[in-house]
């Protein structure tokens, strides 16, 4: 099959990458697709083979190409596809998939914390091949069927939209709370739309006037970074995708306020954490989130995601697509196998 392959130094299009295929091998390690690029096995009951319809390039992918997580293999974790092998009730169904492949039997998994399973693999990020390919294998429990009323172009945003909904799982918002979202990119936009649903007073601070205009359509206040006047908020969501965002976020949250960290970057943060102690700031790390409310929001049209799409590239032009996605100010770039 065709797939984009990252060897740790260079991204390339592999025209004959080994596709996931059925296998009677039951050993768990034989099913790992990822760092070695070896052929994974598919257990009919627990693993499904999906034909990828669309895959999204996100900031985490771009960080991987800078060394984040030391990943080697097929990247990509935002996708929508259809089941071609797996449980009969799922065959030909359009699905999206949660990206953390947990063991299902450890203490964390038994407590419903599979996303933090110590032996988990993460699609396109840690030990498991991702969706920048014609086909991808995903554990059946990770799959969610997509409503017929939701297009592929909308469904491909399920994973990052779920990450935005995770904030609501972690932080209690009250009507009128002053909330600042730092970053006008794709994730910042999705976080803003989700936070708006809580009744909080949301402001978005960003660098790109065109992106802020798109965000403003959802009814929130926007501000260019060049016009920023220091102000403190009850909750600050840092979604800039840059190392400098944390410093600004720390100055913008009021004493005993809450700072939500969404950015994952390959570099190191070099800031003093003393203000967090002095001002008794609640710091919340926030990563993957629940797919159900994200799919509900897409079906109910309570969020709008297609304006975020800039261009759809064929998988054969994936290397050029990644370069485009890495250009400053670029909106969402999609790949179509």
Residue frames as qw, qx, qy, qz and C-alpha x, y, z in Angstrom:
[[0.000, 0.888, 0.460, 0.000, 0.00, 0.00, 0.00],
 [0.295, 0.621, -0.080, 0.721, 1.00, 3.66, -0.24],
 [0.565, -0.742, -0.307, 0.189, 2.03, 5.28, 3.02],
 [0.131, 0.861, -0.303, 0.387, 4.03, 8.21, 4.29],
 [0.877, -0.255, -0.285, 0.290, 6.96, 6.91, 6.33],
 [0.111, -0.914, 0.290, -0.261, 9.04, 8.84, 8.86],
 [0.861, 0.103, -0.408, 0.285, 12.42, 7.22, 9.59],
 [0.603, -0.633, -0.197, 0.444, 13.36, 9.64, 12.32],
 [0.352, -0.393, 0.233, 0.817, 15.14, 11.98, 9.92],
 [0.151, 0.169, -0.485, -0.845, 13.18, 12.18, 6.68],
 [0.612, 0.354, 0.519, -0.481, 9.58, 11.84, 5.56],
 [0.090, 0.271, -0.738, -0.611, 9.04, 9.91, 2.33],
 [0.798, 0.169, 0.019, -0.579, 6.29, 8.25, 0.29],
 [0.266, -0.242, 0.930, 0.077, 6.60, 4.48, 0.40],
 [0.595, 0.195, -0.369, -0.687, 4.74, 2.90, -2.53],
 [0.737, 0.008, -0.661, -0.141, 4.99, -0.67, -1.21],
 [0.218, -0.400, 0.636, -0.623, 4.63, -0.37, 2.55],
 [0.237, -0.122, -0.964, 0.021, 3.41, -3.59, 4.17],
 [0.486, -0.375, -0.154, -0.775, -0.31, -3.28, 4.81],
 [0.448, -0.186, 0.713, -0.506, -2.01, -4.72, 7.89],
 [0.594, 0.074, -0.662, -0.452, -3.34, -8.18, 7.06],
 [0.861, -0.358, 0.016, -0.362, -5.25, -10.95, 8.79],
 [0.352, 0.435, -0.793, 0.241, -3.11, -13.24, 10.86],
 [0.808, -0.405, -0.401, -0.149, -3.70, -16.07, 13.29],
 [0.499, 0.178, -0.517, 0.672, -0.75, -14.97, 15.34],
 [0.461, -0.772, -0.414, -0.140, -2.05, -14.18, 18.81],
 [0.609, -0.282, -0.230, 0.705, 1.15, -12.86, 20.35],
 [0.003, -0.929, -0.271, 0.252, 0.52, -9.22, 21.22],
 [0.292, -0.647, 0.341, 0.616, 3.96, -8.06, 20.17],
 [0.397, 0.120, 0.724, 0.551, 3.46, -9.46, 16.66],
 [0.174, 0.780, 0.587, 0.131, 0.54, -7.06, 16.20],
 [0.214, -0.783, -0.032, 0.583, 2.57, -3.94, 16.78],
 [0.575, 0.601, 0.277, 0.482, 2.88, -1.84, 13.66],
 [0.176, -0.980, -0.033, 0.081, 5.12, 1.15, 14.00],
 [0.279, -0.820, 0.419, 0.272, 8.76, 1.58, 14.81],
 [0.479, -0.251, 0.756, 0.368, 9.93, -1.35, 12.68],
 [0.477, 0.393, -0.334, -0.711, 7.36, -1.08, 9.91],
 [0.057, -0.071, 0.992, 0.082, 6.76, -4.84, 10.25],
 [0.441, -0.251, -0.602, -0.617, 3.52, -6.40, 9.07],
 [0.364, -0.177, 0.592, -0.697, 0.97, -6.36, 11.92],
 [0.111, -0.229, -0.958, -0.131, -1.47, -9.17, 12.53],
 [0.445, -0.228, -0.049, -0.865, -5.22, -8.62, 12.81],
 [0.066, 0.159, 0.935, -0.310, -7.24, -10.48, 15.39],
 [0.136, -0.433, -0.673, -0.585, -10.79, -10.70, 14.00],
 [0.389, -0.697, -0.599, 0.066, -12.40, -9.96, 17.36],
 [0.429, -0.704, -0.188, 0.534, -10.23, -7.16, 18.65],
 [0.219, -0.456, 0.324, 0.800, -8.74, -5.40, 15.63],
 [0.577, 0.699, 0.403, -0.129, -10.31, -3.90, 12.52],
 [0.459, -0.028, 0.423, 0.781, -8.72, -2.99, 9.21],
 [0.217, 0.811, 0.328, -0.433, -9.85, 0.39, 7.92],
 [0.505, 0.449, 0.352, 0.648, -9.64, 2.01, 4.53],
 [0.217, -0.490, -0.201, 0.820, -8.68, 5.63, 5.19],
 [0.318, 0.798, 0.478, 0.184, -10.94, 8.23, 3.55],
 [0.151, 0.865, -0.107, 0.466, -9.29, 11.38, 4.90],
 [0.719, -0.366, -0.311, 0.502, -6.51, 12.11, 7.37],
 [0.022, -0.983, -0.042, -0.178, -5.61, 15.44, 8.95],
 [0.630, 0.241, -0.328, 0.661, -2.13, 16.84, 9.51],
 [0.419, -0.878, -0.210, -0.099, -1.93, 18.44, 12.94],
 [0.022, -0.884, 0.395, -0.251, 0.64, 20.31, 15.00],
 [0.755, -0.440, 0.484, -0.043, 1.63, 17.15, 16.87],
 [0.887, 0.342, 0.219, 0.220, 2.59, 15.54, 13.55],
 [0.383, 0.843, -0.170, 0.338, 4.76, 18.54, 12.76],
 [0.401, -0.763, 0.459, -0.216, 6.41, 18.23, 16.17],
 [0.932, -0.087, 0.344, 0.070, 7.10, 14.54, 15.51],
 [0.742, 0.571, 0.045, 0.347, 9.07, 15.61, 12.46],
 [0.057, 0.837, -0.353, 0.414, 11.17, 17.72, 14.85],
 [0.342, 0.296, -0.816, 0.360, 11.92, 14.75, 17.10],
 [0.556, -0.300, 0.323, -0.705, 8.90, 14.66, 19.43],
 [0.888, -0.139, 0.294, -0.324, 8.45, 11.21, 21.04],
 [0.204, -0.487, 0.809, 0.260, 11.27, 9.75, 18.93],
 [0.780, 0.312, 0.446, -0.308, 8.68, 8.14, 16.68],
 [0.048, 0.353, -0.744, -0.566, 9.49, 6.15, 13.54],
 [0.307, 0.324, 0.895, 0.002, 6.82, 4.71, 11.27],
 [0.019, 0.524, 0.570, 0.633, 3.65, 5.93, 9.56],
 [0.003, -0.119, -0.414, 0.902, 2.42, 9.13, 11.25],
 [0.368, -0.225, -0.392, -0.813, -1.12, 10.47, 11.43],
 [0.055, -0.205, -0.884, 0.417, -3.85, 10.13, 14.06],
 [0.402, 0.414, 0.273, -0.769, -6.73, 12.30, 12.83],
 [0.081, 0.089, -0.836, -0.536, -8.77, 10.27, 10.34],
 [0.720, 0.197, 0.336, -0.574, -12.09, 8.95, 9.10],
 [0.158, 0.301, -0.864, -0.371, -12.40, 5.68, 7.26],
 [0.839, -0.032, -0.095, -0.535, -14.50, 2.60, 6.64],
 [0.588, -0.355, 0.718, -0.114, -14.14, -0.89, 8.05],
 [0.635, 0.411, -0.531, -0.381, -13.07, -3.48, 5.48],
 [0.660, -0.001, -0.743, 0.111, -12.12, -6.29, 7.88],
 [0.094, -0.215, 0.607, -0.759, -13.32, -6.85, 11.43],
 [0.296, 0.271, 0.798, -0.449, -16.59, -7.58, 13.25],
 [0.193, 0.419, 0.775, 0.433, -19.46, -8.20, 10.84],
 [0.038, -0.845, -0.508, 0.165, -21.60, -5.45, 12.36],
 [0.189, -0.780, 0.114, 0.586, -18.93, -2.89, 11.47],
 [0.508, 0.078, 0.615, 0.598, -18.12, -3.94, 7.90],
 [0.224, 0.530, 0.464, 0.674, -18.50, -0.97, 5.51],
 [0.278, -0.885, -0.354, 0.122, -19.37, 1.36, 8.41],
 [0.304, 0.709, -0.184, 0.609, -17.72, 4.79, 8.45],
 [0.718, -0.595, -0.276, 0.233, -15.76, 5.18, 11.65],
 [0.130, 0.814, -0.390, 0.410, -13.32, 7.35, 13.53],
 [0.858, -0.170, -0.438, 0.208, -10.94, 5.98, 16.13],
 [0.463, -0.868, 0.179, -0.025, -9.47, 6.89, 19.49],
 [0.522, 0.712, -0.452, 0.128, -5.71, 6.96, 19.22],
 [0.239, -0.562, 0.725, -0.320, -4.55, 5.31, 22.46],
 [0.805, 0.053, -0.555, -0.203, -4.20, 1.54, 22.15],
 [0.420, -0.570, 0.541, -0.454, -4.34, 0.36, 25.76],
 [0.147, 0.198, -0.968, 0.038, -3.64, -3.14, 27.11],
 [0.629, -0.303, -0.374, -0.610, -7.09, -3.32, 28.71],
 [0.820, -0.309, -0.481, 0.026, -6.00, -5.25, 31.78],
 [0.443, 0.140, -0.465, 0.754, -3.70, -3.09, 33.93],
 [0.187, -0.518, -0.585, 0.596, -4.71, -1.02, 36.95],
 [0.075, 0.319, -0.100, -0.940, -5.06, 2.14, 34.86],
 [0.299, -0.083, -0.705, -0.638, -7.25, 0.41, 32.28],
 [0.314, -0.417, -0.847, 0.103, -9.40, -1.13, 35.01],
 [0.118, -0.560, -0.410, 0.710, -9.99, 2.37, 36.37],
 [0.409, 0.811, 0.417, 0.006, -11.10, 3.67, 32.99],
 [0.091, -0.889, 0.260, 0.365, -7.78, 5.43, 32.35],
 [0.866, 0.215, 0.358, 0.276, -6.72, 3.56, 29.26],
 [0.401, 0.884, -0.043, 0.236, -5.36, 6.78, 27.77],
 [0.155, -0.818, 0.507, -0.222, -2.69, 6.58, 30.48],
 [0.994, -0.082, 0.065, 0.020, -2.01, 2.85, 30.23],
 [0.376, -0.733, 0.478, 0.306, 1.76, 2.45, 30.87],
 [0.485, -0.114, 0.765, 0.409, 2.08, -0.02, 27.97],
 [0.528, 0.717, 0.355, -0.283, -0.21, 1.81, 25.56],
 [0.441, 0.082, 0.482, 0.753, 0.67, 2.43, 21.95],
 [0.199, 0.710, 0.241, -0.631, -0.49, 5.66, 20.35],
 [0.678, 0.560, 0.440, 0.184, -1.49, 5.81, 16.69],
 [0.502, 0.737, 0.070, 0.447, 1.15, 7.54, 14.63],
 [0.173, -0.883, 0.254, -0.355, 2.92, 8.78, 17.76],
 [0.322, -0.548, 0.732, -0.245, 4.20, 5.85, 19.83],
 [0.307, -0.187, 0.933, -0.026, 4.74, 2.29, 18.62],
 [0.504, 0.458, 0.725, -0.096, 1.79, 2.07, 16.22],
 [0.233, 0.145, 0.522, 0.808, 1.46, 3.04, 12.60],
 [0.202, 0.464, 0.342, -0.792, -0.90, 5.88, 11.84],
 [0.528, 0.612, 0.550, -0.210, -3.36, 7.03, 9.20],
 [0.227, 0.749, -0.342, -0.520, -1.14, 8.66, 6.58],
 [0.160, -0.177, 0.933, 0.269, -1.67, 5.52, 4.52],
 [0.467, -0.080, -0.586, -0.658, -4.27, 3.73, 2.44],
 [0.754, -0.388, -0.498, -0.183, -5.12, 1.39, 5.32],
 [0.045, -0.496, 0.609, -0.617, -4.70, 1.39, 9.10],
 [0.586, -0.290, -0.757, 0.005, -5.46, -1.16, 11.82],
 [0.240, -0.444, 0.303, -0.808, -7.27, -0.02, 14.96],
 [0.010, -0.109, -0.926, 0.362, -8.53, -1.92, 18.03],
 [0.197, -0.518, -0.715, -0.426, -12.28, -2.44, 17.74],
 [0.331, -0.689, -0.539, 0.353, -13.05, -0.89, 21.18],
 [0.262, -0.381, 0.043, 0.886, -11.48, 2.36, 19.92],
 [0.070, 0.229, 0.621, 0.746, -13.90, 2.75, 17.01],
 [0.246, 0.486, 0.475, -0.691, -16.92, 5.05, 16.85],
 [0.359, 0.481, 0.704, 0.380, -19.46, 4.90, 14.03],
 [0.037, -0.194, 0.069, 0.978, -20.04, 8.22, 12.25],
 [0.433, 0.571, 0.525, -0.460, -23.57, 9.47, 11.60],
 [0.520, 0.436, 0.573, 0.458, -24.63, 9.57, 7.95],
 [0.084, 0.959, 0.261, 0.070, -25.41, 13.27, 8.40],
 [0.360, -0.816, 0.306, 0.332, -21.74, 14.03, 9.14],
 [0.705, 0.677, -0.211, -0.008, -19.47, 14.35, 6.10],
 [0.876, 0.011, -0.143, 0.461, -15.95, 12.94, 5.90],
 [0.314, 0.561, -0.129, 0.755, -14.64, 16.52, 5.89],
 [0.471, -0.673, 0.127, -0.556, -16.35, 17.06, 9.25],
 [0.945, -0.314, -0.076, -0.048, -15.67, 13.64, 10.77],
 [0.746, 0.312, -0.290, 0.512, -11.92, 13.95, 10.25],
 [0.008, -0.609, 0.307, -0.731, -11.96, 16.65, 12.95],
 [0.775, -0.499, -0.313, -0.228, -13.38, 14.29, 15.60],
 [0.783, -0.156, -0.355, 0.485, -10.09, 13.59, 17.36],
 [0.277, 0.185, -0.209, 0.919, -8.98, 17.22, 17.85],
 [0.429, -0.497, -0.175, -0.734, -12.55, 18.24, 18.68],
 [0.816, -0.410, -0.408, 0.011, -12.62, 15.52, 21.35],
 [0.583, 0.000, -0.334, 0.741, -9.40, 16.99, 22.74],
 [0.097, -0.382, 0.024, -0.919, -11.21, 20.31, 23.06],
 [0.691, -0.470, -0.297, -0.462, -14.12, 18.63, 24.88],
 [0.726, -0.125, -0.545, 0.400, -11.64, 17.11, 27.32],
 [0.107, 0.291, -0.298, 0.903, -11.30, 20.56, 28.90],
 [0.577, -0.385, -0.085, -0.716, -14.94, 20.34, 30.02],
 [0.863, -0.213, -0.458, 0.017, -14.16, 17.00, 31.67],
 [0.647, 0.001, -0.405, 0.646, -11.38, 18.59, 33.70],
 [0.114, -0.002, -0.226, 0.967, -12.50, 22.12, 34.54],
 [0.027, 0.679, 0.711, -0.182, -15.81, 23.40, 35.92],
 [0.128, 0.196, 0.216, 0.948, -17.01, 26.47, 34.03],
 [0.044, 0.607, 0.633, -0.479, -19.63, 28.86, 35.35],
 [0.291, 0.806, 0.435, 0.276, -21.81, 31.30, 33.44],
 [0.008, -0.993, 0.027, -0.116, -19.84, 34.49, 32.87],
 [0.747, -0.447, 0.245, 0.427, -16.39, 33.10, 33.70],
 [0.271, 0.879, -0.301, -0.252, -13.70, 35.08, 31.91],
 [0.872, -0.056, 0.423, 0.239, -11.78, 32.66, 29.69],
 [0.202, 0.803, -0.411, -0.382, -8.80, 33.38, 27.44],
 [0.927, 0.174, 0.288, 0.168, -7.74, 31.03, 24.65],
 [0.128, -0.754, 0.461, 0.451, -4.18, 31.62, 23.51],
 [0.278, -0.142, 0.836, 0.451, -3.71, 30.59, 19.88],
 [0.569, 0.453, 0.070, -0.683, -5.85, 31.09, 16.78],
 [0.152, 0.295, -0.872, -0.359, -4.87, 27.84, 15.06],
 [0.560, -0.152, -0.697, -0.420, -6.98, 24.75, 14.49],
 [0.473, -0.305, -0.763, 0.318, -6.98, 23.55, 18.10],
 [0.051, -0.173, -0.327, 0.928, -7.45, 27.04, 19.47],
 [0.414, -0.058, -0.349, -0.839, -10.47, 27.47, 17.20],
 [0.602, -0.247, -0.731, -0.207, -12.03, 24.17, 18.30],
 [0.356, -0.249, -0.656, 0.617, -11.37, 24.89, 21.99],
 [0.124, 0.062, 0.087, -0.986, -13.03, 28.27, 21.57],
 [0.527, -0.153, -0.494, -0.674, -16.17, 26.80, 19.99],
 [0.591, -0.279, -0.751, 0.094, -16.48, 24.20, 22.74],
 [0.268, -0.209, -0.508, 0.792, -15.89, 26.67, 25.58],
 [0.248, -0.103, -0.155, -0.951, -18.49, 29.02, 24.10],
 [0.559, -0.302, -0.678, -0.371, -21.10, 26.30, 24.69],
 [0.453, -0.285, -0.693, 0.483, -20.59, 26.61, 28.47],
 [0.161, -0.910, -0.354, -0.144, -21.85, 30.20, 28.67],
 [0.574, -0.497, 0.004, 0.651, -18.41, 31.48, 29.64],
 [0.251, 0.945, -0.044, -0.205, -17.16, 34.82, 28.29],
 [0.845, -0.031, 0.320, 0.428, -14.46, 33.73, 25.84],
 [0.181, 0.912, -0.247, -0.272, -11.68, 35.84, 24.35],
 [0.913, 0.154, 0.192, 0.326, -9.18, 34.53, 21.78],
 [0.117, -0.877, 0.320, 0.337, -5.72, 36.02, 21.41],
 [0.857, 0.181, 0.384, 0.291, -3.82, 35.26, 18.22],
 [0.334, -0.460, 0.358, 0.740, -1.35, 36.46, 15.60],
 [0.163, 0.111, 0.734, 0.650, -3.36, 36.01, 12.41],
 [0.334, 0.218, 0.139, -0.906, -6.12, 38.43, 11.50],
 [0.552, 0.085, -0.582, -0.591, -7.68, 36.07, 8.94],
 [0.424, -0.130, -0.886, 0.134, -7.90, 33.21, 11.44],
 [0.011, 0.225, 0.574, -0.787, -9.35, 35.49, 14.10],
 [0.442, 0.121, -0.188, -0.869, -12.06, 36.57, 11.65],
 [0.567, -0.067, -0.771, -0.282, -13.09, 32.93, 11.26],
 [0.315, -0.201, -0.793, 0.481, -13.19, 32.47, 15.03],
 [0.144, 0.111, 0.252, -0.951, -15.16, 35.67, 15.54],
 [0.485, -0.114, -0.548, -0.672, -18.06, 34.19, 13.56],
 [0.498, -0.283, -0.813, 0.103, -18.78, 31.94, 16.55],
 [0.358, -0.815, -0.274, -0.363, -19.63, 34.99, 18.62],
 [0.717, -0.516, -0.162, 0.441, -16.54, 35.38, 20.77],
 [0.010, -0.975, 0.162, 0.151, -14.22, 38.31, 21.28],
 [0.875, 0.189, 0.052, 0.443, -10.91, 38.21, 19.40],
 [0.163, -0.954, 0.178, 0.178, -7.72, 40.20, 19.75],
 [0.727, 0.560, -0.284, 0.279, -4.45, 40.43, 17.86],
 [0.781, -0.326, -0.222, 0.484, -1.34, 39.77, 19.90],
 [0.389, 0.285, 0.011, 0.876, 0.03, 43.13, 18.74],
 [0.284, -0.590, -0.136, -0.744, -2.94, 44.84, 20.44],
 [0.691, -0.379, -0.601, 0.136, -2.69, 42.85, 23.67],
 [0.160, -0.652, 0.320, -0.668, -3.01, 44.79, 26.91],
 [0.250, 0.086, -0.899, 0.349, -2.20, 42.73, 30.02],
 [0.644, -0.287, 0.034, -0.708, -5.34, 41.43, 31.69],
 [0.090, -0.196, 0.949, -0.229, -6.06, 38.48, 33.94],
 [0.666, -0.067, -0.444, -0.595, -8.66, 35.77, 33.36],
 [0.779, -0.326, 0.373, -0.384, -10.32, 33.06, 35.45],
 [0.863, 0.015, 0.482, 0.150, -9.20, 30.36, 33.02],
 [0.231, 0.739, -0.467, -0.427, -6.46, 30.47, 30.37],
 [0.922, 0.166, 0.347, 0.047, -6.18, 27.76, 27.72],
 [0.108, -0.697, 0.543, 0.455, -2.72, 27.64, 26.15],
 [0.804, 0.330, 0.493, 0.045, -3.06, 26.27, 22.61],
 [0.195, 0.864, -0.282, -0.368, -0.37, 28.17, 20.73],
 [0.954, 0.254, 0.044, 0.155, 1.74, 25.14, 19.85],
 [0.464, 0.669, -0.306, 0.494, 4.85, 27.17, 20.72],
 [0.617, -0.173, -0.527, 0.558, 7.26, 27.29, 23.63],
 [0.092, 0.181, -0.161, 0.966, 6.64, 31.01, 24.15],
 [0.457, -0.483, -0.456, -0.592, 2.94, 30.50, 24.79],
 [0.642, -0.429, -0.584, 0.250, 3.41, 29.23, 28.35],
 [0.340, -0.109, -0.268, 0.895, 5.10, 32.42, 29.54],
 [0.228, -0.226, -0.204, -0.925, 2.28, 34.60, 28.25],
 [0.607, -0.413, -0.605, -0.307, -0.35, 32.23, 29.64],
 [0.559, -0.312, -0.567, 0.518, 1.19, 32.41, 33.12],
 [0.116, -0.064, -0.157, 0.979, 0.93, 36.22, 33.13],
 [0.350, -0.205, -0.381, -0.831, -2.69, 36.16, 31.95],
 [0.587, -0.407, -0.691, -0.113, -4.24, 33.91, 34.61],
 [0.341, -0.728, 0.146, -0.576, -5.48, 35.50, 37.84],
 [0.069, -0.353, 0.824, -0.437, -4.36, 34.29, 41.29],
 [0.458, 0.074, 0.811, -0.356, -6.05, 30.96, 42.10],
 [0.669, 0.466, -0.139, -0.562, -7.17, 30.76, 38.49],
 [0.852, 0.022, 0.519, 0.061, -6.75, 27.77, 36.19],
 [0.180, 0.663, -0.557, -0.467, -4.21, 27.28, 33.44],
 [0.897, 0.198, 0.382, -0.101, -5.01, 24.56, 30.89],
 [0.116, -0.603, 0.639, 0.462, -2.05, 23.36, 28.83],
 [0.844, 0.409, 0.260, -0.228, -2.84, 21.96, 25.38],
 [0.461, 0.771, -0.425, -0.112, 0.41, 22.41, 23.44],
 [0.891, -0.243, 0.310, 0.226, 2.81, 19.51, 22.89],
 [0.380, 0.874, -0.300, -0.046, 6.17, 20.58, 21.49],
 [0.903, 0.177, -0.261, 0.292, 9.49, 18.91, 20.80],
 [0.309, 0.556, -0.370, 0.677, 11.52, 21.63, 22.56],
 [0.460, -0.352, -0.645, 0.499, 11.91, 22.45, 26.24],
 [0.181, -0.904, -0.243, -0.302, 10.14, 25.17, 28.18],
 [0.541, 0.029, -0.357, 0.761, 12.53, 27.54, 29.96],
 [0.258, -0.676, -0.110, -0.681, 10.38, 29.57, 32.34],
 [0.006, 0.191, -0.720, 0.667, 10.32, 30.12, 36.06],
 [0.430, -0.423, -0.760, -0.243, 7.50, 28.21, 37.72],
 [0.197, -0.147, -0.565, 0.788, 7.62, 30.40, 40.82],
 [0.332, -0.050, -0.046, -0.941, 4.61, 32.51, 39.72],
 [0.624, -0.204, -0.651, -0.381, 2.48, 29.37, 39.64],
 [0.515, -0.266, -0.695, 0.426, 3.32, 28.74, 43.28],
 [0.094, -0.093, -0.286, 0.949, 3.07, 32.34, 44.41],
 [0.424, 0.014, -0.143, -0.894, -0.28, 32.90, 42.69],
 [0.463, 0.047, 0.818, -0.338, -1.59, 29.42, 43.58],
 [0.534, 0.360, -0.376, -0.667, -2.46, 28.62, 39.99],
 [0.802, 0.059, 0.573, -0.157, -4.23, 25.35, 39.17],
 [0.190, 0.524, -0.661, -0.502, -2.33, 23.81, 36.24],
 [0.814, 0.186, 0.482, -0.267, -4.18, 21.25, 34.16],
 [0.074, -0.316, 0.790, 0.521, -2.50, 19.16, 31.50],
 [0.684, 0.400, 0.378, -0.480, -5.07, 18.30, 28.85],
 [0.131, -0.293, 0.808, 0.494, -4.59, 15.86, 26.00],
 [0.208, -0.160, -0.830, -0.492, -7.01, 13.41, 24.34],
 [0.392, 0.015, 0.378, -0.839, -10.73, 13.57, 25.01],
 [0.499, 0.258, 0.788, -0.252, -14.10, 11.84, 24.68],
 [0.070, 0.037, 0.694, 0.716, -15.32, 11.11, 21.15],
 [0.035, 0.576, 0.817, -0.003, -19.05, 10.88, 21.96],
 [0.021, 0.814, 0.300, -0.497, -19.66, 14.60, 22.66],
 [0.106, -0.453, 0.471, 0.750, -17.46, 15.54, 19.70],
 [0.062, 0.190, 0.861, 0.469, -19.53, 13.38, 17.34],
 [0.014, 0.710, 0.670, -0.216, -22.74, 14.75, 18.88],
 [0.054, -0.717, -0.011, 0.695, -21.56, 18.32, 18.31],
 [0.066, -0.217, 0.671, 0.706, -20.73, 17.56, 14.67],
 [0.027, 0.405, 0.882, 0.240, -24.11, 15.92, 14.12],
 [0.066, -0.785, -0.542, 0.294, -26.02, 18.73, 15.85],
 [0.401, 0.629, 0.160, 0.646, -23.99, 21.41, 14.04],
 [0.422, -0.889, -0.146, 0.107, -23.21, 23.14, 17.34],
 [0.410, -0.611, 0.386, 0.556, -19.64, 23.54, 16.08],
 [0.668, 0.735, 0.000, -0.119, -18.39, 24.41, 12.60],
 [0.681, -0.448, 0.446, 0.369, -15.20, 22.75, 11.38],
 [0.724, 0.440, 0.395, 0.356, -15.08, 22.84, 7.57],
 [0.191, 0.974, -0.044, 0.112, -14.02, 26.54, 7.44],
 [0.522, -0.708, 0.439, 0.182, -10.76, 25.33, 8.99],
 [0.820, 0.131, 0.462, 0.310, -9.85, 23.32, 5.89],
 [0.020, 0.742, -0.313, -0.592, -7.32, 24.97, 3.59],
 [0.507, 0.496, -0.577, -0.405, -6.54, 22.21, 1.09],
 [0.907, -0.089, 0.390, -0.134, -6.93, 18.49, 0.45],
 [0.169, 0.636, -0.698, -0.281, -3.88, 16.74, -1.04],
 [0.935, 0.097, -0.306, -0.152, -3.71, 13.24, -2.52],
 [0.814, -0.520, 0.219, 0.134, -1.60, 10.92, -0.37],
 [0.818, 0.302, 0.138, 0.469, 0.87, 10.70, -3.25],
 [0.257, 0.693, -0.086, 0.668, 1.69, 14.37, -2.59],
 [0.666, -0.669, -0.326, 0.060, 1.92, 13.87, 1.16],
 [0.634, -0.189, -0.105, 0.743, 5.46, 15.19, 1.57],
 [0.111, 0.357, 0.195, 0.907, 4.46, 18.46, -0.10],
 [0.462, -0.673, -0.427, -0.388, 1.29, 18.52, 2.01],
 [0.692, -0.526, -0.301, 0.392, 3.29, 18.30, 5.23],
 [0.427, 0.022, 0.032, 0.903, 5.54, 21.13, 4.07],
 [0.159, -0.536, -0.340, -0.756, 2.43, 23.22, 3.36],
 [0.613, -0.655, -0.433, -0.087, 0.98, 22.37, 6.79],
 [0.666, -0.371, -0.212, 0.611, 4.17, 23.59, 8.43],
 [0.252, 0.414, 0.142, 0.863, 3.98, 27.02, 6.82],
 [0.043, -0.241, -0.502, 0.830, 3.02, 29.80, 9.29],
 [0.386, 0.245, 0.085, -0.885, -0.65, 30.71, 9.21],
 [0.355, 0.034, -0.809, -0.467, -1.78, 27.58, 7.39],
 [0.729, -0.159, 0.226, -0.626, -5.20, 26.15, 8.24],
 [0.757, -0.141, 0.629, -0.107, -5.97, 22.41, 8.21],
 [0.371, 0.476, -0.679, -0.419, -4.33, 20.33, 5.51],
 [0.849, -0.020, 0.425, -0.314, -5.95, 16.98, 4.72],
 [0.003, -0.367, 0.861, 0.353, -4.64, 13.89, 2.95],
 [0.821, 0.228, 0.162, -0.497, -6.83, 11.70, 0.73],
 [0.449, -0.268, 0.819, 0.238, -5.46, 8.22, -0.11]]
